[in-house]
């Protein structure tokens, strides 16, 4: 069969030519459609409301129903996260996370990106600020986290993520720093992994941890 | 890398991919009225004996590139729903009476009910694709949507070409006309897009899906030509459709186009007159006459050679398109299915 696979023929050459023509025609048509309906770059980098609006414009009315639910759910998450105690990536003033990530978890759930991609077997950490804008101290709390997963379902177990403080209390109008360290197991497939960090006793205190494995 | 799997191994893998897809499809069906006239009829075609090539290619490609069955299953189910909706309407358009070993849905349930079941399967596929949002995220979900939109659009355009040729009795067709129609009607949705979607999901959107176009096209074209051959010379018990049905329907297959472009003027006129008659007016004697001409000009053997050449080209492209995927059962299945598709007898 190896020799057979190396042969060429008129019908294969014709097929190759037709495929190229059709793809070229399709690319032109797709560009026209994109220009009319879709701004792909904006779609990929826009804020969550805009992404939802674009889905809404470009798809069938049936899709609208689900998107309304999704939008309502993400808005609800944002309301919860807007309480007095919140998380921010250290060194970043704006509370708004990158829109692309925020769509996944609600508009006000911050995203903590590890600064550099990691290789399997490597380790890195990111620091987050825990801010208390209220007039009273928080109760003592600790952090829990889920497994980190990528889009193919590959996992980094939850116990590979550790926190610099096992228990924390934040005074009124104070900010505490917490370092989050991720150790990547050998053999972890490349991908963009993410998981949820959640504080005990404080429903609204949560963040998405994102790490790229190369 | 280990050798290509046997045909038995390919069939076993196809059965497994198909089983997981059909199982998910059945679980997604709404548990509500109207059951008798709609939802109870949707499983009819998906649960009949079939190859399951489309979900097989989609799932295997995803897994070959590191993805999971879970991540790609909704997309595979959507493709299978669209495929079966297409079959229901195709059987109506062709006036076919048998499909996968049983009466076609419109023969069994009547035309209006069958049309509506096909429509429902199209709509349900949208719902399944929407479910990707939570698993794949908005960007990849949208990319799969655009793949599906292109897949379906090409299919209906290809179907329109073939139906138009039959209605207007177009006989001055050439091999490139056939290859273009075949690409649009069959290859995008049978092979190219299942592989593209599987690879996109398997890599989290990191791969260029265009790398699967040639592989999918050559393989799909070989698959369709083999299907056309089996339609004329296969065993109905295995093939599941009436043998010779394409001639009764006047389908512009590569076999018929080869005959039309090689026979003499007198024979061409005879075939043209036969094709001009409505299907119910065609006779078994005329069909036997066409078979004799196909034999005289070696049209079936010509198609068989073309299918093998296209399969060879597909195999060559397989080693390019899947070169980054590590050795795995799924990757070996895809390599094995290329040859299986042109050597099968069902």
Interface residues (C-beta under 8 A of the other chain):
Chain A: X1 X4 X5 X6 X7 X8 X9 X11 X12 X14 X15 X16 X17 X18 X19 X22 X23 X26 X30 X43 X44 X51 X55 X59 X60 X62 X63 X66 X70 X100 X103 X104 X150 X151 X152 X153 X154 X189 X191 X192
Chain B: X4 X62 X66 X67 X68 X70 X71 X123 X126 X127 X130 X133 X136 X137 X138 X139 X140 X142 X145 X150 X175 X176 X179 X180 X183 X184 X201 X202 X203 X204 X205 X210 X213 X214 X217 X218 X221 X306 X308 X309 X310 X312 X313 X315 X316 X339
